[in-house]
């Protein structure tokens, strides 16, 4: 007599044979995540106007609208690869969200990622992310500008960092682009390195600034990060769509940068 019956086989433990795929990468997988804003989560609306953008990092570092004399961005669905975005400066107004004051970046180690499309080729200065004061550059600390004023060529984009000697160190891409872009700016005093990547490619690099201004000031999204009143004509303000912002309070490694860029490119199909 056989030890088992072919008519009634032993049950298979399906848990043993289940394929376990690796979990998809998330920006929270890396240490030092300080701020994570994405248009497909945490957006508070009044009609189509964005009044608040909730931080997804778990730190509660939200960006808020209703800035004095500023205009809130609008929420637009299905903008890029089926994903939504926040639209800034569409009427030529000073469109801005601001965080609470922070010492983020004061140690001179930070990385900023953005996914954005700049759409105003006639404007030669546009601050997308800025910790500092638009009116007095001496109070600024860092900025990502999709289009930047330059005495040499006003059609550059730039990642800038200011040291405590009130001198800016700018890295450039030329020409500036109005296409959707994944932008990464990295600053490290420890590694004596400042790097500017666009769509996964290094476009500019230099030695880091020697020291950082020790500021406790707002981060501006779409305009200045200061408490000063924005220009009603949106002077220096960003005009375009912004889908995601990721800040790390340290300089990420090249491997980590590529992980974040791959996550963003898979999500938005930029390049």
C-alpha positions, 0 to 999 in steps of 0.5 A, a space after each residue: 500500500 502506498 504511503 500516500 494516496 494520489 487521489 488525496 495529495 498532501 496540501 501545499 503550504 502556499 506561503 512557502 512558495 509565494 514570491 516575495 518581490 522587493 518593496 518599491 523605493 521610497 524617499 523615506 528609505 534614506 536617512 536625513 529626509 527633512 521635507 517631502 512634498 508631492 502633489 498627489 498627497 497632502 494638498 489642501 484646497 479652497 476651490 482650486 487654490 492650494 492653501 496648504 501642502 502637507 509634508 510627507 516626510 513625517 516631520 510635519 514641516 508643511 508649506 502654507 499659502 495665504 502669504 501677505 500680498 502673495 497668491 496661492 498656487 492652483 492644483 491641476 490634475 493629470 499634468 505629467 504622466 497622469 500625475 497632478 501638479 501645483 501651478 505657480 505664477 499663471 496670471 503673472 502674480 507673486 505665487 508662493 507657499 512658505 514653510 515655518 522658519 527652520 535651520 535646515 541646511 545650516 550645517 552646510 550638508 543638504 540635497 534638494 530634488 524637484 520635479 518641475 516645468 518652467 513655462 515663462 521663457 520671457 522671464 529671466 529670473 525665477 526662484 523655485 526653492 529659496 531659503 532667504 530674502 528676495 529683497 536682500 540677497 545677503 539674507 539668503 542661503 540657497 536657491 534653485 532657479 529654473 531661469 537665472 539672471 546672469 551678466 553673461 547669459 540670462 538663459 541659464 538655470 542655477 543652483 546657488 548656495 551662499 556662504 557666511 561671507 555673503 558671497 554666492 556660489 552658483 552652478 549653472 546649466 546652459 541653456 535653461 530649459 522649459 521642459 519637465 526636469 528632475 533637478 538635484 542640487 547637493 552641497 557638502 562642506 565635509 566633501 568640499 563639493 557642490 553639484 548640480 544634476 538635471 535629469 540624472 546628468 551632472 551639469 555643473 560642479 565646484 568646491 563647496 562654500 566654506 561656511 553657511 549663514 546660520 539662518 532661522 528663516 522660511 523656505 519659499 516654494 515658488 518665490 522668496 522664503 522671507 517674510 518680506 512682501 512679494 512683488 505683485 508682478 512676481 519679480 523673481 518668482 517661479 512660473 510653471 508647474 511643480 510636482 514634487 520636492 524632496 529635501 535631505 538634511 545631508 548630502 546624499 551619495 551618488 548611489 542614493 541620488 540615482 535611487 531618488 532620481 529613478 523613483 521620480 523618473 518612474 513616477 513622472 516619465 521625465 527622460 
